[in-house]
Amino acid sequence: MQKKKLPVGIDDFGKLRREDFYYIDKTGLIRDLLNNWGEVNLFTRPRRFGKTLNMSMLKSFFEIGTDRTLFDGLAISQEEKLCEAYMGQYPVVFVSLKDVEGLRFEEAKKRLIKIVGTEAERFRFLLDSNCLSENEKEKYRALVALEKGQYNMDDMILTSSIALLSSLLCQHYGQKVILLIDEYDVPLDKAFQHGYYEEMVLLLRGLFGQALKTNGFLQFAVLTGCLRVSKESIFTGLNNFDINSIVDVEHDEQFGFTDSEVQRLLEDYDLEEKYGIVKEWYDGYRFGNADIYCPWDVVKYTKKLLADPCAEPEAFWINTSGNDLVKRFIDKADKTTQNEIERLIAGEAIEKAVRLDLTYNEIDASIDNLWSVLFTTGYLTQKGRAVNGVYRLVIPNREVREVFILQIQEWFKVCVAGDKKPMHAFCQAFLNGEAENIEKRLNIILNRMISVLDTKAPDDKKENFYHGLLLGLLRSEAEWLILSNAESGDGFSDIIIEPEDPDAGIVIEVKYAPDIAGLDKACREALAQIKDKRYDEKLRNDGRTKVLAYGIAFCRKRCKVVCGRSAARENKI
């Protein structure tokens, strides 16, 4: 039996169903929304968790003239009374604000105008409506003109555009309008990044105020976004507001994939043996009472496995964003926060009081606000129920853990290894045989940095981390040739260095000690290995006679350095 196509990047419900793509049924959202809806409903979830597809599904269900066959066999089709009362009964206005951005406010405003105009263009039949006056049709023409790139309009017209379109549709059909606004907070995010936040707040406050607060032609509205932006910033005076976030039990399984849904998907594609890998990498999010996988990751990895059964998992979700939030968080981290990040990476939970509503210009006001934003945007998730507003936060899965490690490494390159003057002194200490000086400087660096070690990793993996750390530091000396795991003598030396001085050479062997008391022994073993394996042979074959050998042992954030001198070809170290 031929397998259905996997819908990577397809967020159009109609296309997905008509072209027979694989679909995990989320139409229960329609039932639950109708059974318990507010006039304005806001759903906040991290990016790539199916918000846009669900909004497209709502449009396909409610809109007049819908193709009812799209819902054949789905859960909502069993709700016969609801389908009879609501399916295909309403005019629907659907705008996505995900592309409202620009380096300047005017650029972003033009994009917003274009989006509103494009949506208005869908209803060109209003020009022939017997229910509208010529004056009303003229107002409609002004909206359609936006789609043609005629942007010379004042903010008053723009802010009233969605409310105007609602009134025209309501008069034409004799039925109130359902309004869908997807990614409502993206314009605020982009404005915050590029320095025109207050201007965008004023514009959206006017647009949303008229569309949601004073719109007598509105049946109900649904908004989606990543952040629950403070009501006081853009929803001032809006009392008919029903907010559903990642901590709420209602609708908790309707964005993202549940464990049973993932298992069924893998079975459908004969990939059951990959369940453990998929769970390790892409599970771990907690929405309400539900254990949730990132759907973008699951579908992307499944499709990759179908092409290559040996394919390794990748950070698909992480790679759809610049991850600026994690970067800002790590850049701002004080010593206490650094310790908390280490604990998170090691798999521990950190208890934090979380604010679920913020304005974007509050994000950088304190490290506590950044903890809150990391939680609401999916970089952290909850473990267990909150007590008095305090949440036990954890990194959800291996994919997100990787982004924390990557940003820590970037921070290290800039803040530690990129500090040229102390790094030059550090490298010169290696050249001069100053073991105590090297040890002192390394211990200071280790104390400054955020550890990214997996405490459950075997010792040789920990050695790899410290090996990489040393390489990063030593490569700050641009004129040195530094070789890692190079073949020399009877084996492969951890690090071999050829300095500018043609007579000089350095050999380094790295060890990990299980406890601080074992550092001295590990250093002696490292030096003995250099001698026994003749790791200095490559340097001597190049005519380098002044060879220094270093045994360096690490244990968590402590190290020991021992230097052995090799002055003769007999390799006496």
C-alpha positions in Angstrom: 0.0 0.0 0.0 1.4 3.4 -1.0 2.2 5.7 1.9 0.7 9.2 2.1 3.0 12.1 1.5 4.4 13.9 4.6 3.3 17.5 4.8 6.6 19.3 5.5 6.0 23.0 5.6 2.3 22.7 4.4 0.1 24.8 6.6 -2.9 25.1 4.2 -5.5 22.7 5.5 -7.4 22.5 2.2 -4.3 21.7 0.2 -3.2 19.1 2.8 -6.6 17.3 2.6 -7.3 17.6 -1.1 -3.8 16.3 -2.1 -4.0 13.5 0.4 -1.1 14.4 2.7 -0.7 12.6 6.0 -2.8 14.4 8.6 -3.0 14.0 12.4 -6.6 14.9 13.3 -6.8 18.1 15.3 -10.4 18.9 14.4 -11.4 18.4 18.1 -10.2 22.0 18.5 -13.4 23.1 16.5 -15.7 21.1 18.8 -14.0 22.4 22.0 -13.9 25.9 20.7 -17.6 25.9 19.9 -18.6 24.3 23.2 -16.7 26.8 25.3 -15.7 29.9 23.4 -15.1 33.6 24.3 -15.7 36.4 21.9 -11.9 36.8 21.5 -9.8 33.7 21.9 -6.0 33.8 22.1 -3.9 30.7 21.8 -0.2 31.0 22.6 2.2 28.2 21.7 5.9 28.0 20.6 6.6 28.4 16.9 6.3 25.3 14.6 3.6 23.7 16.8 0.8 23.7 14.2 -0.8 27.1 15.0 -1.1 28.2 11.3 -2.5 24.8 10.2 -5.1 24.9 12.9 -6.1 28.4 11.9 -6.4 27.3 8.3 -8.6 24.4 9.5 -10.9 26.8 11.3 -11.2 28.9 8.1 -12.0 25.8 6.0 -14.7 24.7 8.5 -16.6 28.0 9.1 -16.3 29.8 5.8 -19.3 30.1 3.6 -18.9 28.0 0.5 -16.4 25.6 2.1 -15.7 22.2 0.7 -17.4 19.9 3.3 -15.6 16.8 2.0 -12.4 18.1 3.6 -13.7 17.0 6.9 -14.9 13.5 5.9 -13.7 10.9 8.3 -12.3 13.4 10.8 -13.4 13.7 14.4 -15.5 16.8 13.9 -17.7 15.0 11.3 -19.1 12.9 14.2 -20.5 16.1 15.8 -23.5 16.3 13.5 -25.4 19.1 15.3 -22.3 21.3 15.4 -21.5 20.7 11.8 -25.1 21.5 10.8 -25.2 24.7 12.8 -21.7 26.0 12.0 -20.0 24.4 9.0 -19.9 26.8 6.1 -22.2 29.3 7.8 -19.9 32.4 8.3 -17.9 34.9 6.4 -14.3 34.5 7.6 -11.5 37.1 7.5 -8.1 35.4 7.9 -4.9 37.4 8.1 -1.4 36.2 9.1 1.0 38.8 10.5 4.1 36.5 10.3 5.6 38.6 7.5 5.1 42.0 9.0 8.7 43.1 9.5 11.3 45.5 8.3 14.3 47.4 9.4 12.2 50.5 9.7 8.6 51.1 10.8 7.5 52.3 7.4 8.7 49.0 5.8 6.8 46.9 8.3 3.7 49.1 7.9 3.7 48.6 4.1 3.8 44.9 4.6 0.8 45.1 7.0 -1.1 47.2 4.4 -0.3 44.6 1.7 -1.5 41.7 3.8 -4.8 43.5 4.6 -5.3 44.4 1.0 -4.6 40.9 -0.2 -7.3 39.5 2.1 -9.7 42.2 1.0 -9.1 41.1 -2.6 -10.6 37.7 -1.8 -14.0 39.4 -1.5 -14.2 41.3 -4.8 -17.8 40.1 -5.2 -18.7 42.9 -2.7 -18.5 45.3 -5.6 -21.5 43.6 -7.1 -23.4 43.3 -3.9 -27.0 44.6 -3.8 -26.7 45.0 0.0 -24.0 47.7 -0.1 -24.3 51.3 -1.0 -22.0 53.0 -3.5 -20.3 54.8 -0.6 -19.6 51.4 1.0 -18.3 50.0 -2.2 -16.0 53.0 -2.6 -14.6 52.2 0.9 -14.1 48.6 -0.2 -12.2 49.8 -3.3 -9.8 51.7 -1.0 -9.1 48.4 0.8 -8.5 46.5 -2.5 -6.2 49.3 -3.6 -3.9 48.3 -0.8 -3.2 45.0 -2.4 -2.1 46.8 -5.6 0.7 48.6 -3.7 -1.0 52.0 -3.3 0.3 52.7 0.2 -0.5 56.4 0.5 -3.0 56.2 3.3 -3.1 57.4 6.9 -3.1 55.2 10.0 -6.8 55.9 10.6 -7.8 54.0 7.4 -5.4 51.2 8.1 -6.5 50.7 11.7 -10.2 50.6 10.7 -9.5 48.2 7.7 -10.4 44.9 9.4 -13.4 46.3 11.1 -14.6 47.8 7.8 -14.1 44.5 6.0 -16.1 42.8 8.7 -19.0 45.2 8.4 -19.2 44.9 4.6 -19.2 41.1 4.7 -21.8 41.1 7.5 -24.1 43.4 5.5 -23.6 41.3 2.3 -24.3 37.9 4.0 -26.6 39.0 6.8 -24.3 37.0 9.1 -21.6 38.1 11.6 -18.0 37.5 10.8 -15.4 35.2 12.2 -12.0 36.8 12.4 -8.7 34.8 12.4 -5.4 36.6 13.2 -2.4 34.3 13.0 1.0 35.2 14.5 -0.4 38.4 16.0 2.8 39.1 18.0 5.4 38.8 15.2 5.2 42.5 14.3 6.0 43.4 17.9 8.9 41.0 18.0 10.4 42.5 14.8 9.7 46.0 16.0 11.4 45.4 19.3 14.5 44.0 17.5 14.8 46.9 15.1 13.9 49.8 17.4 10.4 51.0 16.4 8.5 49.1 19.1 6.4 52.0 20.4 5.2 53.0 16.9 4.1 49.4 16.2 2.3 49.1 19.5 0.2 52.2 18.7 -0.6 50.9 15.2 -1.7 47.4 16.4 -3.6 48.9 19.4 -5.7 50.8 17.0 -6.1 47.9 14.5 -7.0 45.3 17.2 -9.1 47.8 19.2 -11.5 48.4 16.3 -11.5 44.9 15.0 -12.0 43.2 18.4 -13.4 45.7 20.9 -15.8 47.9 19.1 -16.7 45.6 16.2 -20.4 45.0 16.3 -20.2 42.7 13.2 -18.0 40.1 15.0 -19.2 36.6 15.8 -15.9 35.7 17.4 -12.2 35.9 16.8 -9.3 33.6 17.2 -5.7 34.8 17.5 -2.5 32.9 17.8 1.1 33.8 18.7 4.2 32.7 20.7 4.0 35.2 23.5 1.0 36.3 25.6 1.7 40.0 25.2 0.6 42.1 28.1 -3.1 43.0 27.7 -2.3 46.6 28.6 0.1 47.1 25.7 -2.2 46.3 22.7 -5.5 45.0 24.0 -6.4 48.0 26.2 -10.1 47.9 27.3 -10.7 44.5 25.8 -12.8 42.6 28.4 -14.0 39.8 26.2 -10.7 38.0 26.1 -10.2 34.2 26.6 -6.5 33.3 26.8 -5.2 29.7 26.4 -1.5 29.2 27.0 0.9 26.3 27.4 0.0 26.0 31.1 -3.7 25.5 30.5 -5.3 22.0 30.4 -8.1 23.0 27.9 -6.9 22.4 24.3 -3.6 20.9 25.7 -3.4 18.2 23.0 -4.5 20.2 20.0 -1.2 21.9 19.2 1.7 19.5 18.6 1.7 15.7 18.6 0.9 13.5 21.5 2.9 10.3 22.3 0.3 8.0 20.9 0.0 10.1 17.7 3.8 9.9 17.1 3.8 6.1 17.7 1.0 5.7 15.2 2.8 7.9 12.6 6.0 5.8 13.0 4.0 2.6 12.6 2.3 3.9 9.5 5.7 4.4 7.9 7.3 1.2 9.3 9.7 3.2 11.5 8.7 1.8 15.0 12.3 1.1 15.8 13.1 4.9 15.7 10.6 5.7 18.5 13.3 6.0 21.1 15.4 8.4 19.1 12.4 10.5 18.2 11.3 10.7 21.8 14.8 11.6 23.0 15.2 14.4 20.5 11.8 15.9 20.0 9.5 15.0 22.9 9.5 16.6 26.4 7.2 19.6 26.0 4.5 19.9 28.6 1.3 21.7 27.6 -1.3 21.6 30.4 -1.5 17.9 31.3 -0.3 16.7 27.9 3.1 15.4 26.9 3.8 16.9 23.5 6.3 16.5 20.7 7.3 19.2 18.3 5.4 18.3 15.1 7.8 20.1 12.7 10.7 17.9 14.0 8.8 14.7 13.9 7.6 15.1 10.3 11.0 16.4 9.1 12.9 13.5 10.6 10.3 10.9 9.5 10.6 12.2 5.9 14.4 12.1 6.2 14.3 8.5 7.4 12.2 7.4 4.5 14.9 8.7 2.2 17.8 7.3 4.3 17.0 4.7 7.0 20.4 5.5 8.7 19.8 9.3 8.9 20.8 10.9 12.2 18.3 13.2 14.0 18.9 17.0 13.5 17.9 20.1 15.3 15.2 21.0 12.7 13.1 23.2 15.0 16.1 25.1 16.4 17.4 25.8 12.9 14.2 27.7 11.9 15.2 30.6 14.1 18.2 32.6 15.1 17.7 31.7 18.7 18.4 35.2 19.8 16.6 34.7 23.1 19.0 32.0 24.3 21.9 34.2 23.2 20.6 37.2 25.1 20.0 34.9 28.1 23.5 33.5 28.2 25.1 36.9 27.6 23.2 38.4 30.6 23.8 35.4 32.9 25.5 36.2 36.2 27.3 33.6 38.2 24.2 32.2 39.8 22.4 32.0 36.5 25.4 30.3 34.9 25.2 27.6 37.6 21.5 27.2 36.9 22.2 26.7 33.2 24.7 24.0 34.0 22.1 22.2 36.1 19.5 22.5 33.3 22.0 21.0 30.8 22.7 18.2 33.3 19.0 17.4 33.3 18.0 19.0 36.6 14.9 21.2 37.1 15.2 24.8 38.2 12.4 26.5 40.2 11.4 29.9 38.9 8.4 32.3 39.3 7.2 32.8 35.7 5.3 35.8 34.2 3.0 34.6 31.5 2.3 38.0 30.1 5.0 40.6 29.2 5.5 43.5 26.9 8.5 43.0 24.5 10.3 46.0 26.0 10.2 44.3 29.4 12.1 41.2 28.2 15.5 42.6 28.8 14.6 44.4 32.0 15.6 41.5 34.2 17.0 38.0 33.9 13.8 36.7 35.5 11.8 38.0 32.5 14.1 36.1 30.2 13.4 32.9 32.2 9.7 33.6 31.6 10.1 34.1 27.8 12.3 31.0 27.4 9.5 29.1 29.0 6.7 30.5 26.9 8.6 30.2 23.6 9.5 26.5 24.1 13.2 26.6 25.1 12.2 25.5 28.5 9.2 23.5 29.7 7.4 22.7 32.9 7.9 19.5 35.0 4.9 19.0 37.2 2.3 21.5 38.2 3.1 25.1 39.3 2.8 25.9 43.0 2.0 29.5 43.8 3.2 30.7 40.4 6.5 28.9 40.7 7.3 26.4 38.0 9.9 23.6 37.8 11.6 24.3 34.5 13.6 21.9 32.5 15.2 21.7 29.0 12.6 19.6 27.1 14.8 17.4 24.9 18.1 16.8 23.3 17.5 19.2 20.4 17.0 22.2 22.7 19.9 21.2 24.9 22.1 21.4 21.8 21.1 25.0 21.2 22.0 25.9 24.7 25.4 24.3 24.3 26.0 26.0 20.9 25.2 29.4 22.3 27.5 28.8 25.4 30.3 27.8 23.0 29.7 31.0 21.0 29.7 33.0 24.2 33.0 31.4 25.2 34.6 32.2 21.9 33.7 35.9 22.2 34.1 36.5 26.0 36.9 34.2 26.9 38.9 32.9 23.9 38.4 36.2 22.1 40.1 38.3 24.8 43.4 38.5 22.9 45.8 39.9 25.6 45.3 37.3 28.3 45.1 34.6 25.6 48.5 35.6 24.3 50.0 35.4 27.8 48.3 32.0 28.2 49.9 30.6 25.0 53.3 32.1 25.9 53.2 30.3 29.2 53.0 27.0 27.2 56.0 28.1 25.1 58.0 28.9 28.3 57.2 25.7 30.2 55.4 27.6 32.9 53.1 24.8 34.2 52.0 26.7 37.3 51.0 29.8 35.3 49.1 27.7 32.8 47.3 25.9 35.6 46.3 29.1 37.3 45.0 30.7 34.1 43.1 27.6 33.1 41.4 27.3 36.5 40.3 31.0 36.2 38.9 30.3 32.7 37.1 27.1 33.9 35.6 29.1 36.8 34.3 31.8 34.4 32.8 29.5 31.8 29.5 27.7 31.8 30.1 24.0 31.9 28.3 22.0 29.2 29.4 18.6 30.3 26.9 15.8 30.4 27.4 14.3 33.9 26.2 11.0 32.6 28.7 10.8 29.7 31.6 8.3 29.9 35.0 9.8 30.9 36.4 9.6 27.4 33.6 11.9 26.2 34.5 14.3 29.0 38.1 14.2 27.8 36.8 15.2 24.4 35.1 18.3 25.8 38.3 19.5 27.6 40.3 18.6 24.5 38.1 20.9 22.5 38.3 23.6 25.1 42.1 23.7 25.0 42.1 23.7 21.2 39.8 26.7 21.2 42.1 28.6 23.6 45.4 27.7 21.9 44.1 28.6 18.4 44.0 32.2 19.5 47.7 32.2 18.7 47.3 32.6 14.9 50.9 31.9 13.9 51.0 28.5 15.6 50.3 25.3 13.7 48.0 23.3 15.9 47.3 19.6 15.1 44.6 17.6 16.9 44.7 13.8 17.1 47.7 13.8 14.8 49.5 10.5 14.1 53.0 10.6 15.7 55.2 7.8 17.0 53.2 4.8 18.0 49.8 6.5 18.2 47.8 9.7 17.9 48.7 12.6 20.1 45.9 14.8 21.6 47.5 18.1 20.6 50.8 18.8 18.8 51.9 22.4 18.4 54.5 23.9 16.0 55.2 27.4 17.2 56.9 30.1 15.1 60.3 29.2 16.6 61.5 26.4 14.2 63.3 24.7 17.1 60.4 24.6 19.5 57.5 22.1 19.8 54.7 21.3 22.2 52.9 18.0 22.9 49.8 17.9 25.1 48.0 14.9 26.4 44.6 15.5 28.1 43.1 13.3 30.8 39.9 13.4 32.9 40.1 12.5 36.6 36.9 11.2 38.3 37.7 13.3 41.4 40.1 16.2 42.3 42.3 13.9 44.3 43.2 12.0 41.1 44.4 15.0 39.1 48.1 14.4 40.0 48.0 10.7 39.0 46.2 11.6 35.7 48.9 14.1 34.8 51.7 11.5 35.4 49.8 9.0 33.3 49.5 11.6 30.5 53.3 12.3 30.5 54.1 8.6 30.6 51.8 8.0 27.6 53.6 10.8 25.6 56.9 9.1 26.4 55.8 5.5 25.8 54.0 6.3 22.6 56.8 8.6 21.4 54.3 11.4 20.6 57.2 13.9 20.1 58.5 12.0 17.1 56.7 14.1 14.5 58.1 17.3 15.9 61.7 15.9 16.1 61.5 14.6 12.5 60.8 18.2 11.5 64.0 19.3 13.3 62.4 20.7 16.4 64.7 19.9 19.3 63.2 22.0 22.1 60.1 19.9 22.8 57.9 20.5 25.8 55.5 17.8 26.9 52.4 18.6 29.0 50.1 16.3 30.9 46.9 18.2 31.7 44.2 16.6 33.8 40.7 18.0 34.4 37.9 17.3 36.9 34.8 19.5 36.5 36.0 23.1 36.9 39.5 22.2 38.2 42.7 21.2 36.4 46.3 20.2 37.1 49.2 20.9 34.7 52.6 19.1 34.7 55.4 19.9 32.3 58.1 17.5 31.1 61.1 18.6 29.1 62.5 16.5 26.3 65.9 17.8 25.3 67.3 14.8 23.5 66.3 12.5 20.7 66.1 9.6 23.1 62.7 11.0 24.2 63.6 11.5 27.9 60.7 13.3 29.2 
